[in-house]
């Protein structure tokens, strides 16, 4: 019998292989974090009328309920960014949490907007406010779905790192 050479197993380490799109995801997560923080700085510190899609009391009450949930999103994004930059296995957890939080917040926002006519122009209302709201919703869903799909597709590369 011919002697067989043993097959050497290869492991993926943080230095071996960088999944395609890693840098783009890192940048997208950082941009999402900065945009979320900027939204609240503008809302509470600059001029909420720049962002407000409505001036109804219910709209302001609804928007004022978001900072804690957005804070969780920012924390998940931050920890996802740190773990992605360090190529730690926890990137899978934090990126999935960030993407899920974005989708959840987007669902709440869209349902409120639909139930309260935010997308439709009211007499005397600024149509650009509705467009801003629609853009925020689209970006939120696109971001959430994209980072979940990306990290899930590449999870083995990160879970194999030490």
N, CA, C and O atoms as a DFTB+ gen file, in Angstrom:
648 C
 N C O
     1  1       0.831      -1.172       0.000
     2  2       0.000       0.000       0.000
     3  2       0.875       1.235       0.000
     4  3       1.895       1.307       0.685
     5  1       0.460       2.163      -0.758
     6  2       1.205       3.417      -0.812
     7  2       0.914       4.197       0.466
     8  3      -0.203       4.211       0.983
     9  1       1.962       4.838       0.945
    10  2       1.740       5.625       2.162
    11  2       1.011       6.912       1.802
    12  3       1.326       7.579       0.817
    13  1       0.057       7.228       2.608
    14  2      -0.715       8.445       2.365
    15  2      -0.181       9.552       3.252
    16  3       0.105       9.349       4.432
    17  1      -0.056      10.703       2.669
    18  2       0.365      11.848       3.464
    19  2      -0.853      12.404       4.189
    20  3      -1.931      12.507       3.604
    21  1      -0.691      12.755       5.439
    22  2      -1.832      13.320       6.150
    23  2      -2.210      14.683       5.556
    24  3      -1.356      15.461       5.130
    25  1      -3.471      14.929       5.545
    26  2      -3.974      16.209       5.045
    27  2      -3.889      17.205       6.193
    28  3      -4.373      16.942       7.294
    29  1      -3.277      18.337       5.929
    30  2      -3.176      19.366       6.950
    31  2      -4.408      20.250       6.906
    32  3      -4.821      20.746       5.858
    33  1      -4.964      20.419       8.063
    34  2      -6.116      21.307       8.151
    35  2      -5.623      22.750       8.177
    36  3      -4.601      23.061       8.790
    37  1      -6.335      23.589       7.529
    38  2      -5.982      25.007       7.572
    39  2      -7.047      25.729       8.372
    40  3      -8.234      25.409       8.308
    41  1      -6.603      26.677       9.100
    42  2      -7.560      27.471       9.872
    43  2      -7.522      28.892       9.357
    44  3      -6.505      29.385       8.868
    45  1      -8.644      29.513       9.484
    46  2      -8.746      30.909       9.083
    47  2      -8.433      31.737      10.320
    48  3      -9.064      31.575      11.364
    49  1      -7.477      32.602      10.197
    50  2      -7.157      33.490      11.307
    51  2      -7.493      34.901      10.899
    52  3      -7.845      35.168       9.750
    53  1      -7.383      35.781      11.832
    54  2      -7.702      37.184      11.568
    55  2      -6.842      37.790      10.474
    56  3      -7.219      38.802       9.884
    57  1      -5.703      37.195      10.195
    58  2      -4.780      37.763       9.209
    59  2      -4.877      37.079       7.853
    60  3      -4.390      37.616       6.859
    61  1      -5.499      35.896       7.793
    62  2      -5.476      35.112       6.563
    63  2      -6.349      35.680       5.453
    64  3      -5.854      36.049       4.388
    65  1      -7.601      35.743       5.700
    66  2      -8.552      36.077       4.652
    67  2      -9.466      37.180       5.146
    68  3     -10.013      37.111       6.247
    69  1      -9.617      38.176       4.332
    70  2     -10.574      39.250       4.646
    71  2     -11.746      39.083       3.697
    72  3     -11.585      39.181       2.480
    73  1     -12.913      38.835       4.244
    74  2     -14.077      38.676       3.366
    75  2     -14.312      39.916       2.509
    76  3     -14.088      41.043       2.950
    77  1     -14.765      39.692       1.289
    78  2     -15.022      40.823       0.406
    79  2     -16.125      41.693       1.005
    80  3     -17.108      41.193       1.552
    81  1     -15.942      42.968       0.889
    82  2     -16.909      43.920       1.393
    83  2     -16.711      44.317       2.842
    84  3     -17.485      45.112       3.375
    85  1     -15.684      43.775       3.493
    86  2     -15.468      44.065       4.910
    87  2     -15.288      45.566       5.163
    88  3     -15.902      46.129       6.069
    89  1     -14.460      46.189       4.369
    90  2     -14.221      47.628       4.549
    91  2     -15.497      48.441       4.310
    92  3     -15.778      49.393       5.038
    93  1     -16.256      48.062       3.299
    94  2     -17.504      48.771       2.998
    95  2     -18.493      48.635       4.151
    96  3     -19.175      49.601       4.494
    97  1     -18.579      47.456       4.751
    98  2     -19.481      47.253       5.881
    99  2     -19.014      48.059       7.081
   100  3     -19.827      48.657       7.786
   101  1     -17.725      48.078       7.314
   102  2     -17.169      48.867       8.417
   103  2     -17.512      50.350       8.232
   104  3     -17.927      51.017       9.180
   105  1     -17.342      50.845       7.042
   106  2     -17.659      52.250       6.750
   107  2     -19.159      52.503       6.885
   108  3     -19.568      53.508       7.466
   109  1     -19.980      51.595       6.352
   110  2     -21.439      51.759       6.434
   111  2     -21.899      51.791       7.886
   112  3     -22.763      52.589       8.247
   113  1     -21.330      50.932       8.714
   114  2     -21.707      50.916      10.129
   115  2     -21.298      52.218      10.816
   116  3     -22.048      52.759      11.627
   117  1     -20.113      52.715      10.491
   118  2     -19.655      53.981      11.071
   119  2     -20.538      55.139      10.617
   120  3     -20.878      56.011      11.417
   121  1     -20.908      55.150       9.349
   122  2     -21.788      56.204       8.831
   123  2     -23.156      56.125       9.516
   124  3     -23.717      57.153       9.894
   125  1     -23.690      54.924       9.674
   126  2     -24.988      54.763      10.349
   127  2     -24.921      55.266      11.786
   128  3     -25.845      55.925      12.262
   129  1     -23.844      54.960      12.464
   130  2     -23.656      55.432      13.835
   131  2     -23.622      56.958      13.866
   132  3     -24.310      57.584      14.672
   133  1     -22.830      57.544      12.997
   134  2     -22.704      59.007      12.964
   135  2     -24.017      59.689      12.570
   136  3     -24.364      60.729      13.130
   137  1     -24.741      59.118      11.619
   138  2     -26.021      59.692      11.210
   139  2     -27.048      59.630      12.341
   140  3     -27.833      60.560      12.526
   141  1     -27.036      58.545      13.083
   142  2     -27.972      58.407      14.199
   143  2     -27.673      59.437      15.279
   144  3     -28.580      60.087      15.800
   145  1     -26.406      59.579      15.608
   146  2     -26.019      60.587      16.604
   147  2     -26.337      61.991      16.085
   148  3     -26.852      62.825      16.830
   149  1     -26.032      62.254      14.811
   150  2     -26.302      63.572      14.230
   151  2     -27.794      63.888      14.258
   152  3     -28.179      65.028      14.515
   153  1     -28.635      62.892      13.995
   154  2     -30.078      63.101      14.035
   155  2     -30.493      63.645      15.394
   156  3     -31.243      64.617      15.476
   157  1     -30.007      63.020      16.455
   158  2     -30.415      63.433      17.796
   159  2     -29.783      64.746      18.217
   160  3     -30.385      65.503      18.978
   161  1     -28.594      65.029      17.742
   162  2     -27.985      66.338      18.013
   163  2     -28.831      67.433      17.356
   164  3     -29.096      68.471      17.963
   165  1     -29.249      67.189      16.112
   166  2     -30.099      68.169      15.422
   167  2     -31.457      68.263      16.115
   168  3     -31.963      69.363      16.340
   169  1     -32.050      67.116      16.455
   170  2     -33.386      67.092      17.050
   171  2     -33.430      67.842      18.382
   172  3     -34.326      68.654      18.611
   173  1     -32.468      67.568      19.253
   174  2     -32.496      68.167      20.587
   175  2     -31.655      69.431      20.727
   176  3     -31.924      70.259      21.598
   177  1     -30.638      69.588      19.877
   178  2     -29.718      70.686      20.094
   179  2     -29.695      71.779      19.051
   180  3     -29.229      72.883      19.331
   181  1     -30.183      71.504      17.855
   182  2     -30.080      72.491      16.780
   183  2     -31.466      73.025      16.428
   184  3     -31.846      74.114      16.859
   185  1     -32.213      72.258      15.648
   186  2     -33.546      72.706      15.234
   187  2     -34.321      71.497      14.735
   188  3     -34.101      71.027      13.619
   189  1     -35.223      71.001      15.559
   190  2     -35.978      69.805      15.186
   191  2     -36.834      70.013      13.947
   192  3     -37.216      69.042      13.293
   193  1     -37.142      71.263      13.611
   194  2     -37.927      71.528      12.408
   195  2     -37.174      71.119      11.139
   196  3     -37.794      70.905      10.097
   197  1     -35.859      71.010      11.217
   198  2     -35.085      70.546      10.065
   199  2     -35.410      69.091       9.742
   200  3     -35.268      68.662       8.598
   201  1     -35.846      68.332      10.749
   202  2     -36.106      66.904      10.581
   203  2     -37.574      66.530      10.678
   204  3     -37.985      65.499      10.145
   205  1     -38.365      67.345      11.345
   206  2     -39.748      66.982      11.633
   207  2     -40.588      66.830      10.363
   208  3     -40.615      67.710       9.503
   209  1     -41.269      65.692      10.274
   210  2     -42.170      65.440       9.150
   211  2     -43.582      65.906       9.462
   212  3     -44.442      65.944       8.582
   213  1     -43.818      66.262      10.719
   214  2     -45.115      66.726      11.168
   215  2     -44.889      67.614      12.382
   216  3     -43.847      67.552      13.035
   217  1     -45.875      68.432      12.667
   218  2     -45.771      69.275      13.858
   219  2     -46.859      68.925      14.870
   220  3     -47.139      69.695      15.789
   221  1     -47.460      67.766      14.692
   222  2     -48.482      67.291      15.618
   223  2     -47.828      66.840      16.923
   224  3     -46.704      66.336      16.929
   225  1     -48.541      67.027      18.008
   226  2     -48.025      66.626      19.323
   227  2     -47.714      65.133      19.356
   228  3     -46.724      64.719      19.958
   229  1     -48.554      64.323      18.714
   230  2     -48.328      62.872      18.697
   231  2     -47.015      62.529      17.978
   232  3     -46.309      61.604      18.379
   233  1     -46.698      63.267      16.933
   234  2     -45.442      63.022      16.204
   235  2     -44.240      63.317      17.097
   236  3     -43.290      62.536      17.141
   237  1     -44.281      64.443      17.808
   238  2     -43.172      64.781      18.695
   239  2     -43.055      63.772      19.827
   240  3     -41.946      63.398      20.208
   241  1     -44.177      63.329      20.366
   242  2     -44.143      62.309      21.425
   243  2     -43.540      61.019      20.896
   244  3     -42.748      60.373      21.582
   245  1     -43.909      60.645      19.686
   246  2     -43.366      59.433      19.065
   247  2     -41.861      59.555      18.869
   248  3     -41.110      58.666      19.269
   249  1     -41.419      60.637      18.263
   250  2     -39.982      60.834      18.025
   251  2     -39.200      60.889      19.338
   252  3     -38.085      60.375      19.418
   253  1     -39.775      61.502      20.349
   254  2     -39.096      61.617      21.646
   255  2     -38.985      60.279      22.368
   256  3     -38.271      60.173      23.365
   257  1     -39.684      59.255      21.874
   258  2     -39.594      57.924      22.463
   259  2     -38.448      57.104      21.872
   260  3     -38.169      56.010      22.363
   261  1     -37.787      57.597      20.842
   262  2     -36.762      56.829      20.133
   263  2     -35.337      56.881      20.709
   264  3     -34.582      55.942      20.455
   265  1     -34.920      57.891      21.453
   266  2     -33.506      57.959      21.837
   267  2     -32.962      56.723      22.564
   268  3     -31.816      56.341      22.327
   269  1     -33.732      56.103      23.421
   270  2     -33.219      54.920      24.122
   271  2     -32.992      53.768      23.143
   272  3     -31.951      53.112      23.182
   273  1     -33.962      53.527      22.273
   274  2     -33.815      52.464      21.282
   275  2     -32.684      52.787      20.304
   276  3     -31.910      51.904      19.935
   277  1     -32.591      54.033      19.891
   278  2     -31.485      54.429      19.016
   279  2     -30.151      54.336      19.747
   280  3     -29.122      54.050      19.134
   281  1     -30.167      54.576      21.053
   282  2     -28.951      54.388      21.854
   283  2     -28.488      52.941      21.820
   284  3     -27.291      52.669      21.729
   285  1     -29.438      52.008      21.894
   286  2     -29.095      50.585      21.787
   287  2     -28.508      50.297      20.404
   288  3     -27.526      49.564      20.285
   289  1     -29.103      50.867      19.373
   290  2     -28.580      50.695      18.016
   291  2     -27.151      51.231      17.926
   292  3     -26.277      50.573      17.360
   293  1     -26.913      52.405      18.473
   294  2     -25.575      53.008      18.442
   295  2     -24.574      52.128      19.194
   296  3     -23.451      51.934      18.728
   297  1     -24.969      51.599      20.342
   298  2     -24.078      50.710      21.096
   299  2     -23.753      49.454      20.288
   300  3     -22.594      49.048      20.210
   301  1     -24.776      48.838      19.687
   302  2     -24.546      47.641      18.870
   303  2     -23.651      47.956      17.676
   304  3     -22.770      47.167      17.334
   305  1     -23.872      49.105      17.041
   306  2     -23.011      49.514      15.925
   307  2     -21.576      49.709      16.384
   308  3     -20.641      49.230      15.742
   309  1     -21.403      50.411      17.495
   310  2     -20.060      50.675      18.017
   311  2     -19.326      49.372      18.328
   312  3     -18.170      49.198      17.943
   313  1     -20.000      48.461      19.025
   314  2     -19.357      47.185      19.354
   315  2     -19.140      46.330      18.104
   316  3     -18.171      45.576      18.026
   317  1     -20.040      46.450      17.134
   318  2     -19.829      45.760      15.864
   319  2     -18.618      46.301      15.130
   320  3     -17.825      45.536      14.581
   321  1     -18.473      47.620      15.120
   322  2     -17.320      48.261      14.463
   323  2     -16.015      47.838      15.137
   324  3     -15.058      47.450      14.467
   325  1     -15.986      47.916      16.449
   326  2     -14.770      47.555      17.195
   327  2     -14.400      46.097      16.932
   328  3     -13.239      45.789      16.663
   329  1     -15.379      45.206      17.009
   330  2     -15.091      43.788      16.805
   331  2     -14.766      43.456      15.357
   332  3     -13.995      42.534      15.092
   333  1     -15.341      44.192      14.419
   334  2     -14.995      43.989      13.014
   335  2     -13.576      44.467      12.745
   336  3     -12.811      43.789      12.059
   337  1     -13.224      45.620      13.275
   338  2     -11.869      46.147      13.076
   339  2     -10.823      45.217      13.699
   340  3      -9.722      45.069      13.168
   341  1     -11.172      44.600      14.815
   342  2     -10.240      43.681      15.507
   343  2     -10.384      42.242      15.037
   344  3      -9.645      41.356      15.465
   345  1     -11.356      42.022      14.141
   346  2     -11.620      40.687      13.589
   347  2     -11.890      39.668      14.698
   348  3     -11.326      38.574      14.706
   349  1     -12.737      40.039      15.605
   350  2     -13.129      39.187      16.734
   351  2     -14.429      38.449      16.396
   352  3     -15.262      38.975      15.658
   353  1     -14.606      37.256      16.921
   354  2     -15.847      36.509      16.672
   355  2     -17.109      37.261      17.090
   356  3     -18.167      37.065      16.492
   357  1     -17.013      38.111      18.099
   358  2     -18.189      38.855      18.568
   359  2     -18.761      39.781      17.505
   360  3     -19.866      40.296      17.676
   361  1     -18.040      40.006      16.414
   362  2     -18.579      40.848      15.335
   363  2     -19.882      40.251      14.799
   364  3     -20.787      40.984      14.400
   365  1     -19.972      38.933      14.791
   366  2     -21.186      38.288      14.284
   367  2     -22.372      38.671      15.165
   368  3     -23.419      39.072      14.658
   369  1     -22.214      38.551      16.463
   370  2     -23.279      38.909      17.392
   371  2     -23.683      40.369      17.256
   372  3     -24.858      40.674      17.052
   373  1     -22.706      41.278      17.369
   374  2     -23.031      42.705      17.410
   375  2     -23.547      43.233      16.080
   376  3     -24.373      44.145      16.055
   377  1     -23.075      42.678      14.990
   378  2     -23.561      43.116      13.688
   379  2     -24.987      42.617      13.452
   380  3     -25.817      43.342      12.905
   381  1     -25.267      41.387      13.860
   382  2     -26.635      40.886      13.755
   383  2     -27.576      41.708      14.636
   384  3     -28.686      42.040      14.221
   385  1     -27.132      42.036      15.854
   386  2     -27.961      42.855      16.745
   387  2     -28.204      44.245      16.154
   388  3     -29.323      44.755      16.214
   389  1     -27.175      44.854      15.590
   390  2     -27.323      46.185      14.992
   391  2     -28.282      46.146      13.807
   392  3     -29.158      47.003      13.684
   393  1     -28.119      45.162      12.946
   394  2     -29.006      45.044      11.790
   395  2     -30.447      44.801      12.209
   396  3     -31.369      45.399      11.654
   397  1     -30.641      43.923      13.189
   398  2     -31.982      43.649      13.689
   399  2     -32.608      44.866      14.340
   400  3     -33.796      45.132      14.159
   401  1     -31.809      45.609      15.101
   402  2     -32.318      46.820      15.741
   403  2     -32.740      47.842      14.691
   404  3     -33.762      48.509      14.848
   405  1     -31.963      47.965      13.633
   406  2     -32.311      48.895      12.556
   407  2     -33.616      48.512      11.879
   408  3     -34.452      49.375      11.609
   409  1     -33.799      47.228      11.603
   410  2     -35.029      46.775      10.961
   411  2     -36.227      46.987      11.894
   412  3     -37.283      47.442      11.454
   413  1     -36.066      46.664      13.158
   414  2     -37.138      46.856      14.136
   415  2     -37.546      48.332      14.219
   416  3     -38.730      48.663      14.162
   417  1     -36.551      49.209      14.354
   418  2     -36.846      50.645      14.421
   419  2     -37.491      51.137      13.130
   420  3     -38.394      51.972      13.169
   421  1     -37.037      50.630      11.995
   422  2     -37.636      50.992      10.721
   423  2     -39.095      50.562      10.644
   424  3     -39.938      51.310      10.148
   425  1     -39.397      49.368      11.128
   426  2     -40.785      48.886      11.128
   427  2     -41.676      49.778      11.986
   428  3     -42.788      50.121      11.583
   429  1     -41.192      50.154      13.166
   430  2     -41.983      51.033      14.030
   431  2     -42.226      52.386      13.361
   432  3     -43.331      52.929      13.403
   433  1     -41.183      52.910      12.752
   434  2     -41.274      54.217      12.102
   435  2     -42.256      54.187      10.934
   436  3     -43.102      55.073      10.804
   437  1     -42.142      53.169      10.088
   438  2     -43.015      53.073       8.917
   439  2     -44.470      52.903       9.347
   440  3     -45.354      53.546       8.781
   441  1     -44.731      52.060      10.324
   442  2     -46.106      51.860      10.764
   443  2     -46.704      53.156      11.306
   444  3     -47.845      53.493      10.991
   445  1     -45.941      53.880      12.116
   446  2     -46.429      55.167      12.613
   447  2     -46.707      56.112      11.450
   448  3     -47.752      56.761      11.403
   449  1     -45.770      56.186      10.516
   450  2     -45.917      57.094       9.380
   451  2     -47.152      56.756       8.543
   452  3     -47.875      57.653       8.109
   453  1     -47.391      55.471       8.319
   454  2     -48.561      55.061       7.543
   455  2     -49.858      55.355       8.294
   456  3     -50.823      55.850       7.712
   457  1     -49.870      55.048       9.585
   458  2     -51.085      55.261      10.369
   459  2     -51.413      56.739      10.572
   460  3     -52.568      57.089      10.815
   461  1     -50.417      57.597      10.474
   462  2     -50.616      59.017      10.758
   463  2     -50.455      59.922       9.547
   464  3     -50.364      61.142       9.689
   465  1     -50.418      59.336       8.364
   466  2     -50.383      60.130       7.139
   467  2     -49.126      60.965       6.960
   468  3     -49.163      62.009       6.309
   469  1     -48.016      60.517       7.531
   470  2     -46.772      61.289       7.440
   471  2     -46.247      61.331       6.005
   472  3     -45.633      62.317       5.598
   473  1     -46.487      60.268       5.240
   474  2     -45.974      60.221       3.877
   475  2     -46.777      61.079       2.907
   476  3     -46.290      61.418       1.829
   477  1     -47.976      61.425       3.275
   478  2     -48.822      62.215       2.373
   479  2     -48.690      63.686       2.714
   480  3     -48.519      64.058       3.875
   481  1     -48.768      64.496       1.710
   482  2     -48.646      65.937       1.926
   483  2     -49.932      66.481       2.526
   484  3     -51.030      66.175       2.061
   485  1     -49.784      67.268       3.536
   486  2     -50.911      67.971       4.137
   487  2     -50.929      69.385       3.565
   488  3     -49.881      69.899       3.173
   489  1     -52.087      70.019       3.509
   490  2     -52.119      71.403       3.014
   491  2     -51.142      72.279       3.804
   492  3     -51.198      72.336       5.033
   493  1     -50.285      72.928       3.113
   494  2     -49.310      73.798       3.746
   495  2     -48.085      73.071       4.286
   496  3     -47.165      73.696       4.812
   497  1     -48.077      71.755       4.153
   498  2     -46.940      70.989       4.665
   499  2     -45.786      71.022       3.665
   500  3     -45.991      71.162       2.459
   501  1     -44.603      70.893       4.180
   502  2     -43.403      70.865       3.346
   503  2     -43.223      69.442       2.814
   504  3     -42.995      68.514       3.589
   505  1     -43.326      69.272       1.503
   506  2     -43.202      67.947       0.890
   507  2     -41.822      67.357       1.120
   508  3     -41.679      66.134       1.146
   509  1     -40.803      68.187       1.288
   510  2     -39.457      67.655       1.506
   511  2     -39.368      66.902       2.834
   512  3     -38.545      65.998       2.973
   513  1     -40.201      67.260       3.808
   514  2     -40.200      66.545       5.085
   515  2     -40.627      65.100       4.881
   516  3     -40.055      64.196       5.489
   517  1     -41.630      64.869       4.028
   518  2     -42.055      63.501       3.728
   519  2     -40.955      62.747       3.003
   520  3     -40.735      61.564       3.262
   521  1     -40.268      63.420       2.101
   522  2     -39.172      62.773       1.373
   523  2     -38.023      62.414       2.305
   524  3     -37.401      61.364       2.143
   525  1     -37.736      63.264       3.268
   526  2     -36.691      62.963       4.251
   527  2     -37.086      61.727       5.050
   528  3     -36.258      60.848       5.290
   529  1     -38.341      61.660       5.460
   530  2     -38.826      60.516       6.233
   531  2     -38.734      59.230       5.421
   532  3     -38.306      58.198       5.938
   533  1     -39.130      59.288       4.166
   534  2     -39.046      58.111       3.287
   535  2     -37.583      57.693       3.116
   536  3     -37.269      56.504       3.168
   537  1     -36.699      58.652       2.916
   538  2     -35.275      58.342       2.757
   539  2     -34.722      57.685       4.013
   540  3     -33.975      56.712       3.919
   541  1     -35.076      58.200       5.188
   542  2     -34.615      57.602       6.446
   543  2     -35.095      56.159       6.533
   544  3     -34.329      55.273       6.911
   545  1     -36.363      55.914       6.184
   546  2     -36.907      54.555       6.235
   547  2     -36.184      53.618       5.276
   548  3     -35.839      52.496       5.648
   549  1     -35.956      54.060       4.066
   550  2     -35.274      53.219       3.072
   551  2     -33.843      52.915       3.520
   552  3     -33.397      51.770       3.446
   553  1     -33.137      53.924       3.977
   554  2     -31.760      53.723       4.436
   555  2     -31.713      52.769       5.620
   556  3     -30.841      51.902       5.688
   557  1     -32.647      52.925       6.553
   558  2     -32.670      52.072       7.739
   559  2     -32.868      50.605       7.357
   560  3     -32.142      49.734       7.837
   561  1     -33.843      50.334       6.499
   562  2     -34.089      48.947       6.083
   563  2     -32.940      48.393       5.252
   564  3     -32.504      47.262       5.466
   565  1     -32.456      49.178       4.316
   566  2     -31.367      48.719       3.451
   567  2     -30.140      48.387       4.280
   568  3     -29.523      47.340       4.088
   569  1     -29.786      49.267       5.193
   570  2     -28.631      49.037       6.058
   571  2     -28.820      47.764       6.878
   572  3     -27.940      46.904       6.899
   573  1     -29.950      47.640       7.545
   574  2     -30.182      46.480       8.406
   575  2     -30.098      45.173       7.646
   576  3     -29.416      44.241       8.073
   577  1     -30.784      45.104       6.527
   578  2     -30.782      43.881       5.721
   579  2     -29.392      43.591       5.172
   580  3     -28.942      42.445       5.188
   581  1     -28.717      44.615       4.691
   582  2     -27.395      44.422       4.077
   583  2     -26.358      43.920       5.075
   584  3     -25.597      43.006       4.757
   585  1     -26.312      44.499       6.277
   586  2     -25.268      44.036       7.200
   587  2     -25.591      42.662       7.766
   588  3     -24.682      41.876       8.030
   589  1     -26.869      42.361       7.956
   590  2     -27.226      41.013       8.405
   591  2     -26.820      39.989       7.345
   592  3     -26.191      38.979       7.661
   593  1     -27.181      40.251       6.095
   594  2     -26.846      39.322       5.010
   595  2     -25.338      39.167       4.876
   596  3     -24.842      38.055       4.695
   597  1     -24.607      40.272       4.963
   598  2     -23.157      40.205       4.792
   599  2     -22.496      39.405       5.917
   600  3     -21.707      38.499       5.650
   601  1     -22.809      39.731       7.159
   602  2     -22.130      39.049       8.266
   603  2     -22.533      37.575       8.325
   604  3     -21.714      36.728       8.683
   605  1     -23.762      37.265       7.984
   606  2     -24.181      35.864       8.011
   607  2     -23.445      35.074       6.931
   608  3     -23.029      33.938       7.158
   609  1     -23.289      35.676       5.768
   610  2     -22.575      35.026       4.671
   611  2     -21.108      34.782       5.033
   612  3     -20.519      33.799       4.582
   613  1     -20.516      35.660       5.837
   614  2     -19.090      35.570       6.152
   615  2     -18.819      35.162       7.603
   616  3     -17.695      35.301       8.085
   617  1     -19.827      34.669       8.288
   618  2     -19.667      34.366       9.713
   619  2     -18.553      33.374      10.001
   620  3     -17.873      33.504      11.020
   621  1     -18.345      32.392       9.141
   622  2     -17.320      31.370       9.396
   623  2     -15.925      31.993       9.491
   624  3     -15.097      31.545      10.284
   625  1     -15.665      33.020       8.687
   626  2     -14.352      33.673       8.709
   627  2     -14.094      34.344      10.043
   628  3     -12.951      34.405      10.496
   629  1     -15.157      34.856      10.688
   630  2     -14.979      35.550      11.968
   631  2     -15.070      34.594      13.145
   632  3     -14.372      34.776      14.143
   633  1     -15.907      33.594      13.046
   634  2     -16.037      32.651      14.153
   635  2     -14.816      31.758      14.287
   636  3     -14.585      31.175      15.346
   637  1     -14.035      31.646      13.224
   638  2     -12.820      30.837      13.265
   639  2     -11.629      31.619      13.806
   640  3     -10.580      31.029      14.064
   641  1     -11.763      32.927      13.983
   642  2     -10.644      33.741      14.482
   643  2     -10.537      33.597      15.987
   644  3     -11.494      33.234      16.670
   645  1      -9.374      33.885      16.474
   646  2      -9.144      33.799      17.927
   647  2      -8.544      35.078      18.420
   648  3      -8.274      35.213      19.614
